[in-house]
Amino acid sequence: MIPFGVASLSPYLLSPSYTLFMNIEIVGAACSVGGKHRGCRQGPDFFRSKAFVALQQSSQHHIHWNGIEQEHLLGSSSNTALVRGYSRRLRERVRKIISHQHFPVVIGGDHSCAIGTWSGVAQAQRGAVGMLWIDAHMDSHTPVSSASGNIHGMPVACLLGAGGARLLGRGHHGSVFSPQHTCLVGVRSYESMELQLLREKGVSFYTMEQVNQLGLPRVLSLAYKKVSSCPTGFGVSIDLDALDPIDAPGVSVPEPDGLIVDELLSVLRSLPYSEKLKAIEIAELNPDFDCDGRTAAVASKLIHSLLH
């Protein structure tokens, strides 16, 4: 069973003195070809040097560095082939961690790493999973709708079963994410084709405008109820560009007027306990834009808050 915070008015209420130790496996996803900025490839190493020890020391859990899944850049003719091969390797790594009854936390790398992370979780759970996706972008383009062709803008669509056959590879049919148990929070940069796809799939989302209107506690409470009701479990994927660049500058595609770090940390700590949380992913850490390690430290705090 996995703690995901404690709330006073919750069907999952635990005693404040309740302590449960887990084995947490941190996996570095050193992928970059899904986007334009190669600095993402160094994100996991940067996290380990700047923030990993602080995370270990602050946590009640047993946290182990599982290593880094590297890109194989030689011998491939396309970024699609590179991402497909990478996703297969990361998928198997995540699946094995869960099969050993440990809890995976993936640190990326561009957000195409989500294809491997959540395929591995769904394979281990033997079914589509719920997803709380916190991101400035919808990441819901397909190879047909994307003007840039950047695969880090496609993982949500791919994992919903739309246009992802070339990325997931053979043996994967249907959706990795359960659409009715998937919710995006904090989006503020997207195109009409992405919006159309999410509406067609029945996926919920909250733009930053809606977050500002309703308040982050209310939005995340609603989103959490939706994703955590998935029978096979759910995951949390946070793109660091969801945060305001003033708080987290170390990302490849910053967007102004994002989530405030302190408020997000506070709300995540207050979310109800659920044993259905199966994995965490933090993506788009780019040390080229984070010379002081501020964003790496934020990533560590996010993980700590989710595992509180």
KEPA-509168 format. One record per residue (C-alpha): residue in one letter; z negated, x negated, y; residue number from 1. Coordinates in nm, 4 decimals. Each point is the difference from the previous one (the first is absolute). Example, Ala and Ser with C-alpha at 12.3 -4.5 7.8 and 13.67 -1.06 7.14 Angstrom:
<recs>
rest, zz, xx, yy, nr
A, -0.7800, -1.2300, -0.4500, 1
S, 0.0660, -0.1370, 0.3440, 2
</recs>
This chain:
<recs>
rest, zz, xx, yy, nr
M, 0.0000, 0.0000, 0.0000, 1
I, 0.0951, -0.1301, 0.3432, 2
P, -0.1810, 0.0499, 0.3296, 3
F, 0.2118, 0.1069, 0.2965, 4
G, -0.2687, 0.0548, 0.2588, 5
V, -0.2694, 0.2645, 0.0162, 6
A, 0.0030, 0.3140, 0.2137, 7
S, -0.2984, 0.2272, 0.0539, 8
L, 0.1917, 0.3215, -0.0660, 9
S, 0.1931, -0.0869, -0.3128, 10
P, 0.0338, 0.1324, -0.3550, 11
Y, -0.0043, -0.3649, -0.1040, 12
L, -0.3320, -0.0753, 0.1717, 13
L, -0.1889, -0.3040, -0.1254, 14
S, -0.3476, -0.1215, 0.0762, 15
P, -0.0021, -0.2668, 0.2755, 16
S, -0.1788, -0.2283, -0.2449, 17
Y, 0.2799, 0.0332, -0.2553, 18
T, 0.1696, -0.3360, -0.0628, 19
L, 0.2959, -0.0584, -0.2275, 20
F, 0.1564, -0.3394, -0.0554, 21
M, 0.3706, -0.0334, -0.0681, 22
N, 0.2283, -0.2851, -0.0860, 23
I, 0.2518, -0.0191, 0.2842, 24
E, 0.3192, -0.1997, -0.0524, 25
I, 0.1781, -0.1110, 0.3188, 26
V, 0.3727, -0.0540, -0.0556, 27
G, 0.2146, -0.1684, 0.2610, 28
A, 0.3469, 0.1503, 0.0366, 29
A, 0.1987, -0.2801, 0.1650, 30
C, 0.3135, 0.2031, 0.0628, 31
S, 0.2177, -0.0152, 0.3101, 32
V, 0.3639, 0.0776, -0.0820, 33
G, -0.0648, 0.3727, 0.0448, 34
G, -0.0186, -0.0610, 0.3755, 35
K, 0.1330, -0.2414, 0.2592, 36
H, -0.3083, -0.2158, 0.0535, 37
R, -0.0591, -0.2688, -0.2624, 38
G, -0.3512, -0.0630, 0.1310, 39
C, -0.1248, 0.2893, -0.2154, 40
R, 0.0484, -0.2277, -0.3004, 41
Q, -0.2970, -0.2054, 0.1246, 42
G, -0.2222, 0.3052, 0.0549, 43
P, -0.1997, -0.0260, -0.3264, 44
D, -0.0682, -0.3746, 0.0401, 45
F, -0.1047, 0.0625, 0.3588, 46
F, -0.2314, 0.2818, -0.1061, 47
R, -0.1610, -0.2210, -0.2634, 48
S, -0.0639, -0.2829, 0.2456, 49
K, -0.1169, 0.2175, 0.2894, 50
A, -0.1698, 0.3075, -0.1458, 51
F, -0.0540, -0.0081, -0.3768, 52
V, -0.3376, -0.1766, 0.0008, 53
A, -0.1327, 0.2398, 0.2648, 54
L, 0.1079, 0.2928, -0.2176, 55
Q, -0.1735, -0.1465, -0.3041, 56
Q, -0.3212, -0.0600, 0.1918, 57
S, -0.0083, 0.3432, 0.1592, 58
S, 0.0656, 0.2025, -0.3145, 59
Q, -0.2366, 0.1289, -0.2649, 60
H, 0.2815, -0.0293, -0.2542, 61
H, 0.1259, -0.2934, -0.2038, 62
I, 0.3176, -0.1099, 0.1784, 63
H, 0.2399, -0.2393, -0.1695, 64
W, 0.3188, -0.1616, 0.1299, 65
N, 0.2632, 0.0906, -0.2585, 66
G, 0.2702, -0.2229, 0.1477, 67
I, 0.3255, 0.0544, 0.1836, 68
E, 0.3194, 0.1562, -0.1276, 69
Q, 0.2739, -0.2095, 0.1600, 70
E, 0.3582, 0.0892, 0.0805, 71
H, 0.2704, -0.1566, -0.2174, 72
L, 0.2606, -0.0724, 0.2620, 73
L, 0.2497, -0.1969, -0.2065, 74
G, 0.2738, 0.1423, -0.2201, 75
S, 0.0192, 0.3514, 0.1474, 76
S, 0.3012, 0.1473, 0.1736, 77
S, -0.1742, 0.2672, 0.2108, 78
N, -0.3291, 0.1020, 0.1561, 79
T, 0.0084, 0.3105, -0.2200, 80
A, 0.0021, -0.2162, -0.3116, 81
L, -0.2788, -0.2177, 0.1391, 82
V, -0.2200, 0.2978, 0.0824, 83
R, 0.0710, 0.1645, -0.3362, 84
G, -0.1014, -0.3122, -0.1935, 85
Y, -0.3038, -0.0545, 0.2193, 86
S, -0.1101, 0.3604, -0.0388, 87
R, 0.0157, -0.0261, -0.3784, 88
R, -0.2242, -0.3082, -0.0004, 89
L, -0.2524, 0.1488, 0.2419, 90
R, 0.0048, 0.3307, -0.1902, 91
E, -0.0957, -0.1758, -0.3222, 92
R, -0.2736, -0.2025, 0.1697, 93
V, -0.1598, 0.3127, 0.1482, 94
R, 0.0328, 0.1918, -0.3256, 95
K, -0.1792, -0.2778, -0.1905, 96
I, -0.2867, -0.0110, 0.2502, 97
I, -0.0603, 0.3729, -0.0453, 98
S, 0.0339, -0.0266, -0.3781, 99
H, -0.2900, -0.2478, 0.0066, 100
Q, -0.2112, 0.2556, 0.1906, 101
H, 0.0130, -0.2002, 0.3217, 102
F, 0.0970, 0.1253, 0.3451, 103
P, 0.3129, -0.1415, 0.1703, 104
V, 0.0244, -0.0735, 0.3704, 105
V, 0.3450, -0.1216, 0.1064, 106
I, 0.0478, -0.2051, 0.3177, 107
G, 0.3581, -0.0180, 0.1313, 108
G, 0.2512, -0.1103, 0.1046, 109
D, 0.2601, 0.2438, 0.1239, 110
H, -0.0569, 0.3608, -0.0992, 111
S, 0.2668, -0.0048, -0.2690, 112
C, -0.2876, -0.1319, -0.2137, 113
A, -0.1065, 0.3650, -0.0288, 114
I, 0.2818, 0.0593, -0.2484, 115
G, -0.1629, -0.2384, -0.2459, 116
T, -0.3624, 0.0832, 0.0813, 117
W, 0.0222, 0.3737, -0.0462, 118
S, 0.2454, -0.0069, -0.2893, 119
G, -0.2621, -0.2064, -0.1808, 120
V, -0.2767, 0.2458, 0.0868, 121
A, 0.2074, 0.3015, -0.1084, 122
Q, 0.0929, -0.1745, -0.3239, 123
A, -0.3661, -0.0714, -0.0723, 124
Q, -0.0967, 0.3586, 0.0832, 125
R, 0.2980, 0.1402, -0.1922, 126
G, 0.1081, 0.2259, 0.2811, 127
A, 0.0826, 0.0343, 0.3680, 128
V, -0.2944, -0.0735, 0.2305, 129
G, -0.1197, 0.1258, 0.3367, 130
M, 0.0470, -0.2234, 0.3023, 131
L, -0.1718, -0.0439, 0.3351, 132
W, 0.2589, -0.2019, 0.1942, 133
I, -0.1233, -0.1258, 0.3380, 134
D, 0.2922, -0.1412, 0.1951, 135
A, 0.1745, -0.0011, 0.3359, 136
H, 0.3259, 0.0675, -0.1848, 137
M, 0.1034, 0.2598, -0.2555, 138
D, 0.1650, -0.2606, -0.2277, 139
S, 0.2075, 0.2893, -0.1319, 140
H, 0.3536, -0.1264, 0.0373, 141
T, 0.2370, -0.0268, -0.2935, 142
P, 0.2773, -0.2597, -0.0374, 143
V, 0.2364, 0.2690, 0.1318, 144
S, -0.2008, 0.1030, 0.3075, 145
S, -0.1241, -0.3440, 0.1096, 146
A, 0.1955, -0.1604, 0.2837, 147
S, -0.1693, -0.3393, -0.0451, 148
G, -0.0056, -0.0078, -0.3790, 149
N, -0.3540, -0.1423, 0.0119, 150
I, -0.1721, 0.0997, -0.3224, 151
H, -0.3491, -0.0054, 0.1547, 152
G, 0.1106, 0.3199, 0.1742, 153
M, 0.0727, 0.1722, -0.3335, 154
P, -0.3046, -0.0121, -0.2327, 155
V, -0.1295, 0.3540, 0.0613, 156
A, 0.3426, 0.1503, -0.0666, 157
C, 0.0453, -0.2224, -0.3035, 158
L, -0.3376, 0.0930, -0.1468, 159
L, 0.0696, 0.3676, 0.0602, 160
G, 0.3071, -0.0361, -0.2207, 161
A, 0.2576, -0.0036, 0.2799, 162
G, 0.2620, -0.2755, -0.0003, 163
G, -0.2176, -0.2464, -0.1860, 164
A, 0.1783, -0.0406, -0.3333, 165
R, 0.1389, -0.3412, 0.0944, 166
L, -0.3448, -0.1181, 0.1137, 167
L, -0.2145, 0.1405, -0.2799, 168
G, 0.2452, -0.0958, -0.2737, 169
R, 0.0615, 0.1619, -0.3325, 170
G, -0.2765, 0.1810, -0.1824, 171
H, -0.1353, 0.1713, 0.3133, 172
H, 0.0864, 0.3616, 0.0546, 173
G, -0.1345, 0.2481, 0.2504, 174
S, -0.2763, -0.0663, 0.2493, 175
V, -0.2773, -0.2596, 0.0059, 176
F, -0.1732, 0.1915, 0.2802, 177
S, -0.0957, 0.3635, -0.0528, 178
P, 0.1597, 0.1596, 0.3110, 179
Q, -0.2564, 0.2783, 0.0377, 180
H, -0.2787, -0.2619, -0.0149, 181
T, 0.1579, -0.2460, 0.2447, 182
C, -0.0857, -0.0221, 0.3696, 183
L, 0.1110, -0.2391, 0.2744, 184
V, -0.2335, -0.0666, 0.2942, 185
G, 0.0625, -0.1699, 0.3338, 186
V, 0.3807, 0.0072, 0.0058, 187
R, 0.1619, -0.0459, 0.3392, 188
S, 0.3383, -0.1620, -0.0690, 189
Y, 0.2475, 0.1760, -0.2280, 190
E, 0.3497, 0.1482, -0.0212, 191
S, 0.1172, 0.3534, -0.0666, 192
M, 0.1281, -0.0815, -0.3512, 193
E, -0.3472, -0.1168, -0.1018, 194
L, -0.1591, 0.3113, 0.1420, 195
Q, 0.2483, 0.2166, -0.1867, 196
L, -0.0677, -0.1733, -0.3312, 197
L, -0.3773, 0.0395, 0.0267, 198
R, 0.0352, 0.3668, 0.0881, 199
E, 0.2371, 0.0564, -0.2926, 200
K, -0.2493, -0.1672, -0.2350, 201
G, -0.2950, 0.1948, 0.1376, 202
V, -0.1887, -0.3097, 0.1165, 203
S, -0.2648, 0.0406, 0.2710, 204
F, -0.0208, -0.2320, 0.2989, 205
Y, -0.1913, -0.0360, 0.3242, 206
T, 0.1605, -0.1721, 0.2971, 207
M, -0.2077, -0.1927, 0.2515, 208
E, 0.0453, 0.2923, 0.2382, 209
Q, -0.1654, 0.2282, -0.2559, 210
V, -0.2720, -0.2581, -0.0669, 211
N, -0.0777, -0.0075, 0.3714, 212
Q, -0.0060, 0.3799, 0.0172, 213
L, -0.2110, 0.0661, -0.3101, 214
G, -0.2045, -0.3187, -0.0103, 215
L, 0.0158, -0.2665, -0.2693, 216
P, -0.3064, 0.1263, -0.1939, 217
R, 0.1577, 0.3436, -0.0405, 218
V, 0.3419, -0.1377, -0.0931, 219
L, -0.1293, -0.2440, -0.2618, 220
S, -0.2311, 0.2648, -0.1451, 221
L, 0.2958, 0.2346, -0.0497, 222
A, 0.2205, -0.2778, -0.1348, 223
Y, -0.2701, -0.1228, -0.2358, 224
K, -0.0576, 0.3459, -0.1482, 225
K, 0.3708, 0.0291, -0.0739, 226
V, 0.0516, -0.3407, -0.1607, 227
S, -0.3285, -0.0097, -0.1940, 228
S, 0.0770, 0.3319, -0.1680, 229
C, 0.2741, -0.1650, -0.2050, 230
P, -0.1062, 0.0235, -0.3691, 231
T, 0.1232, -0.3508, -0.0860, 232
G, -0.1711, -0.1680, 0.2942, 233
F, 0.1132, -0.1361, 0.3342, 234
G, 0.0459, -0.3154, 0.2004, 235
V, -0.0268, -0.1189, 0.3593, 236
S, 0.2734, -0.2097, 0.1603, 237
I, -0.0572, -0.1284, 0.3528, 238
D, 0.2745, -0.1647, 0.1997, 239
L, -0.1774, -0.2074, 0.2614, 240
D, 0.2520, 0.1130, 0.2610, 241
A, -0.1709, 0.3416, -0.0118, 242
L, -0.2664, -0.1641, 0.2147, 243
D, 0.0320, -0.0583, 0.3698, 244
P, 0.1554, -0.3455, 0.0580, 245
I, -0.2850, -0.0876, 0.2346, 246
D, -0.2344, 0.0118, -0.3017, 247
A, 0.2446, -0.1268, -0.2649, 248
P, 0.2837, -0.2104, 0.1443, 249
G, 0.0906, -0.1777, -0.3247, 250
V, 0.2756, 0.2339, -0.1197, 251
S, 0.3783, -0.0208, -0.0129, 252
V, 0.0840, 0.3323, 0.1685, 253
P, -0.2772, 0.0889, 0.2490, 254
E, -0.0027, 0.3459, 0.1547, 255
P, -0.2095, 0.0791, 0.3102, 256
D, -0.2703, 0.2667, 0.0228, 257
G, -0.1205, -0.0182, -0.3570, 258
L, -0.3267, 0.0655, -0.1811, 259
I, -0.3104, -0.1680, 0.1407, 260
V, -0.1514, -0.2366, -0.2555, 261
D, -0.3666, 0.0839, 0.0542, 262
E, 0.0626, 0.3735, -0.0265, 263
L, 0.2112, -0.0363, -0.3143, 264
L, -0.2640, -0.2174, -0.1662, 265
S, -0.2717, 0.2515, 0.0844, 266
V, 0.1961, 0.2967, -0.1350, 267
L, 0.1003, -0.1808, -0.3195, 268
R, -0.3664, -0.0808, -0.0679, 269
S, -0.0906, 0.3672, 0.0387, 270
L, 0.2571, 0.1402, -0.2429, 271
P, -0.1432, 0.1592, -0.3146, 272
Y, -0.0591, -0.1821, -0.3222, 273
S, 0.2746, 0.0346, -0.2613, 274
E, 0.0433, -0.1623, -0.3374, 275
K, 0.3699, 0.0847, 0.0282, 276
L, 0.0802, -0.2899, 0.2356, 277
K, 0.2089, -0.2348, -0.2156, 278
A, 0.1235, -0.2765, 0.2329, 279
I, 0.0236, -0.1200, 0.3603, 280
E, 0.2880, -0.1696, 0.1750, 281
I, 0.0063, -0.1737, 0.3395, 282
A, 0.3493, -0.0953, 0.1155, 283
E, 0.1994, -0.1809, 0.2694, 284
L, -0.2477, -0.2753, 0.0840, 285
N, 0.2111, -0.2590, 0.1827, 286
P, -0.1804, -0.3213, 0.0992, 287
D, 0.2847, -0.0976, 0.2335, 288
F, -0.1475, 0.2540, 0.2441, 289
D, -0.3683, -0.0392, -0.0924, 290
C, -0.0862, -0.3555, 0.0969, 291
D, -0.3678, 0.0803, 0.0579, 292
G, -0.0437, 0.1812, -0.3343, 293
R, -0.0988, 0.3233, 0.1713, 294
T, 0.2258, 0.2233, -0.2102, 295
A, -0.1008, -0.1686, -0.3255, 296
A, -0.3623, 0.0746, 0.0890, 297
V, 0.0918, 0.3634, 0.0646, 298
A, 0.1637, 0.0180, -0.3437, 299
S, -0.3229, -0.1257, -0.1564, 300
K, -0.2044, 0.2607, 0.1874, 301
L, 0.2361, 0.2784, -0.1095, 302
I, -0.0442, -0.0956, -0.3639, 303
H, -0.3770, -0.0182, 0.0418, 304
S, -0.0073, 0.3448, 0.1614, 305
L, 0.2096, 0.1549, -0.2770, 306
L, -0.2241, -0.1506, -0.2692, 307
H, -0.3275, 0.0734, 0.1810, 308
</recs>
